[in-house]
Amino acid sequence: MALEDIKSPLPPRRFSSLYDPEDDKQETSPVVNMPKEQDEVASATVINPEVQRSTTSSNSLPLAKPVDTKKLLIIGGIGLLIVVILFLVFKVIIPNLGGTKQENITLNYWGLWEEPSTIQGIIADYESKNPGVKINYVRNQKVNYRTRLKTRIEEGGSDSPDIFRYHSAWVPLFKTDLAKVPSDTAGRVGLDTDFFEAYKNTIKTNGSWQGIPLMYDGLSLFYNKDLIESAGVGLPKSWWDLEQSATKLTVRDVNGKITVSGAAMGLVDNVDHWSDIVGLMLKQGGVNPLLTDADSEKKLQDVLTYYSLFKTKHQVWDEALPSSTELFANGKLAFYFAPSWRAFNIEEKKIPELKYEITTVPQLPTLKDVPPDQVNNEANLTNIHWSTYWAEGVSSKSKNQKEAWKFLEFLSSKDNLEKMYTAASQIRSFGEIYPRKSMADKMESNPLTRPFVKVANNADGWYMSSRTFDEGLNDEMSKYFADAINGLAMKNLTAEVVMPDLRNGINQMIQKYSLK
């Protein structure tokens, strides 16, 4: 059948406009020196010229051209190149248009007192909100902590702490290791506006914050409620008042042995936190032990002498008694000075019938020769208290300081402070005292924490904080003061005799730790 006989609804058309017969002449010309591979391809695609001409003259579709292998290779290469380019664009270039790709970061966090269970939930929350950041929290043992921390920071390495807990009286020991809190971080956290004033006196130096505190603690006066009420004495507002009440409350047996002590003061070896008590007296008396002028020396002597009188003159304490914490827990001590965490020890050791409460520490008269009947008037008393607490610092050697401050900003938020307090309260009677003024009302509802937050804006500290285990500034400074007090209370030496050795010791501390 001829092509023209095929029925079609379309009008007949020719293909000359799409196919030029002259192309046949070129396609059918002999191939010279064709390589074997190309010859095989050509033999499979070249069509008999006679068939081509007859098909063309019959208005048929054009026949296939022979394949150009070079063109195929070029097209294939271009296609592969496009694929590679697209891969680089979508997988490498576009993801990094915003800057350098952030690598995974591990922050080593050295804690001290808190169990991992109190903070792991907050850490998990932070890690979920900050992909690529891992917080490695390690709770350390208190023994040799300060020296181990110092060594590890200076050695560096992958396990060196980025964040660490340190005591407020350790700033001179870590002055080259503590990174300054960035001003924008301090502003967002509210260090200058929402944190107790006590912090400004200790961990803010030369206008820069040296860390972010997550807790507060100081020195308060624990008292045996039954002993106070049975003796008919009130709570002491002044040191003179404490002296009178302690003398009245002290009980001795027929041999003169103290069976009930009025106050744990006068010695050092069995008086827990004696150095905090002396430090408090120095602050209230306006004494700066680093000064060597005559007035400062006289005030320093007066403080040491007054403290030792509780043993030598008032005889409310002696070396035969057990530690003040143990005696108070046994119900045999009326007044006991301690930080808030001692409540945990007392709850563990105390006899069932012990009823105790906590109040603020006694004060000094602000005027000379104040009549005894007017001493308790608060208008005539100082309002100076003692702070001793721990803060979180960032290592100046850390390569991840920015991320470390970001985490501490998160950790010190009100919500997370409450979460840590709640978690800690599951394993003890209360958590760490909130460091924020705006959260003080939450602490005032608890009679065990109320006295501490009540005076936190009027507290200060120095290098005589007890039980920091620093094996350095605090322990060494306290040792010089202990020798002086023992000389007064145990050897009956005069202040003039013990002062030269104490002054030499203080001067050594000034030189060794560059104190100002």
C-alpha positions, 0 to 999 in steps of 0.5 A: 500500500502506498503512503498516500492511500493511508487515511488521515484526518490531517492534510498531506504534508511533506518533510522537506522543511525538516529534512534536507536531501543534501544531508543524505549525500554527506551521510553516505560518503565513504568513511576513511580511517574510522577507528574500530569502535566508531566503525562498529557503531556506524555499521549499525546505524548507516542505512542503504542510500537507495532505501533512503532516497526511495523513502524520502521521495515517498514523503516518509519520516526522516531516517535516523542519523548516525550517532556522534560518539564525541558529542555523547561523551561531551554531553555526558561529561557536562551532565556529570559536572552539573551534578557535582556542582549542584551537590556542592551548592546544596550540601556545602555552599548554601549551609555555610552562607551564614558563617563557619559551620559550628562544631560540637562543643563540650563544656566541662563543669566542675561542681563541688556540693551539688549532686548531679541529680539536682542539675542534670534535668536543667543540663538536658533542657539546655542541651535540647535547646542548644544542639551541638553543646554538651555539658559534662558536669562532675561533682568533686570531692572537697579535699584538695579541691582548690589545688586540683582545680588550679593545677588542672586549669593551668595544665589545660587539655580536653578535660580542663574545666571551662566552668567551675565552682569557687569560694568567694574568698578565693578571688586572689588565688584565681585572679589569672584564671577567672574570666571576667563576666562580659558586660552584656551577660552581667546586664542580662543576668542582673548582677548589679540590680537583682543580686544581693549587695554582698556579692559586690563586696567580694567577687566584683573587683575593679568594676568587673564581675568575676563570676555568677553566684547561684547561691548565698550563705553567711553567718547566723546565730543558732540557739537552743530554744528551750535553754533560752526560755528556761533561763529567761533571757532574750535573743542577743542584739549586741555582743555585750548582750551575748556575753551576759546571756552566755555567762548566765546560761553556762552550767558546771558540775561540782568539779567545775566542768562545763556541762552546758555552755552558754556560747561557743567562743574563745578558742579555735580548735573545738569552735567550728567557724571561729574564723568567721566569727573573728572575721565578722568582729573585724568587719563590725569594728572597721578593722582592715588587718592589711593596714599597719597604722597604729589605730588599725593595730589597736583595733585588731588587738581589741578584737582578738582580746575580746574573743579570747575573753569568752574562755579566759574571763567569762569561762563559757567555753573550754578545751575539754568540750567537744566540737561546737556543732556536736555539743549544740546537736546534743542540746548542751550549747545555748548559742552557736554560730554557723552558716545555713548548711550546718542545719543539715548536720544538726538535723542528722545528729541532733537528739529528738528533744532538741528545739532550735531556731536561728537569728541574726548575729550580734552587733557592736555599738556605733558610739563609744560609752553607750550605756548598757540599757541603750546598747540594744537600741538598734539605732546605736548598733552596727548592721554589718554581717558576714558572707561566705558563699560559692560562685560559678566562674569561667576559666580564662584558659577556656576556648569556649568562654562565650558558650560557657557564659551563655550556659551560666546565664541560663542556669542563673535564671529564676526558673532554673534556680527554683528547679535546682532548689526543688531538686535539692529539697528532695534530698535535704531539708532545703536547697541553696539559698537564692542569690536574687533579691527578687526571690528573697521572699521565697526564702523568708517563708522558711525560718531556717533561711530567713535570717540569712537573706534578711541581712544579705544586703549588709554582708561582707567577707574576708580571707578568714572563711572557714572550711573552704579547704583551700590550702592557701590564703584562707587556711594560712591566714586563719592559722596566723590568727589561730596562733595569736588567739591560742597565745591569748587564751591558752598561754595567757600571753598579752596582745602586745606579745602575740601581735608581732608574729601575727603582723609578720604572718599577715605581711607574708600573705600580702606579699605572697598573694598580692593582697590590697 
